[in-house]
Amino acid sequence: MSKSGIIHFFLFFVYAIAQVLLLKNLVLFNTAFCFLYVVFILLLPVETNNLLLMLAGFLLGFTIDIFYDSLGLHAMALVVVAYLRNYWLGVITPQGGYDSGLPPTLASNGLQWFLIYAIPLLFVHHFVLFFTEAAGFSRFGFTLLKVVMSLLFTLSVVLILQYFSLERRR
Amino acid sequence: MERLFKFVYKYRAFFTFLLLELFCAWLVVENNQYQSTRYFNSSNQIAANIISTSQSIKEYFSLRDINTQLANENASLRKKLDDRNQVIEEIGLSQLKNVAIVNRFEYISAKVINNSTSQYKNFITINKGIDSGLQPGMAVISVQGAIGKVKSVSSHHSVLISLLNIDDQVSSKIKRTGHFGTVQWDGTDPRVIDLRYIPRHVSPLVGDTIVTSGYNAVFPEGILIGIIKEVKLSEESPFHQIKVELSQDFGKLAFVEVVKSNLKAEQDSVEVITKGIQK
């Protein structure tokens, strides 16, 4: 296993523990959730194999599910994100391509690119998650409100963390 | 055949995706089944231990509240006991007639170690399991009212379906008029629950008390659920739309009691037999 592989192996547990012990209790206005663990999939190195991504997504989602008592729910949403990620990365390749072997971060590609990268994937994740949980579209309005509020909340936390790691790298 | 393999190999990402998603969908559906003894939920040993540790740290911050609550409960129980003793003395009842009826329900105290109120399907994890005699299907109450039912158990922990779960329905009645209905959460406000199937001719009032009906033998009769907050009756609807303010604040659960109903099997079997005869 390469050095980056080992780091990501540890990050897996860091994200899982942060999610189930800390962020699970952090719900604003009863609608805004912070699903920071999605970032684990978003920030794996650019060339990561699609199959590996989905497997990692499934395992992380499954771990989260055990603590949320919602077996299959988070796994399902995260596998969708893991599947779409590489295609989306291909679509929005910046001029000059990506730095090889590095994760697609805000530091390497800029704020505008990062927003275009993260927002649709986070939206898809939240959309799948909340509408599967609601088991259909019968509570459409409130569920959509949850999706949007959680998107804003998660995105803010992600950006703050990205800026922190930016400072550290300089 | 070779072309088929090549085809599958070429689109392997998509097929893996499909496979994983189907597996997840199966898990989701399977997990929605009401009762189960499952391994992969927060009652399994590793998960429960992690949550317990986290909860025991959090507990320090609410010790004052919990203490007051327990003291209040003690006081009210003592008062009830005195009342009961006086009544028994007045009637001169030295020996109660039917022990089976008197001992219908046993109560097992448990601590809440995991709880949520903001999802559509909320579950609560408690620190008692098979070892303490818990089984799926038992009712769980607190001093302030009904909490939910046991969904799955492991040896030392169990997962409860909270009243705040859009799939959970509890048979209940308006205490003042005695009419039966069903309470079910609509998934939005964790302080408010819906009371359904109260017919038009009944006139429920704001402030009426809602209690469990005891019809399903899960909950003892007369456990407080809440107080009517809002009553609406639209022209075409056959039922009232009633909002009930829950007496128990689910955000502040600390200790609960699991109700072990000793006569449940008997009541259920009698009901099943009767239904069989009707067919």
Interface residues (C-beta under 8 A of the other chain):
Chain A: V20 L21 K24 V27 N30 T31 F33 N50 L51 M54 F58 G61 F62 D65 I66 F67 Y68 D69 S70 L71 G72 L73 A75 M76 V79 V80 Y83 T132 E133 A134 A135 R139 F142
Chain B: R12 A13 F14 T16 F17 L20 E21 F23 C24 A25 W26 L27 V28 E30 N31 N32 R38 F40 N41 S42 N44 A47 I50 I51 S54 N114 S116 T117 S118 Q119 Y120 K121 F123 T125 V159 I166 D186 G187 T188 D189 P190
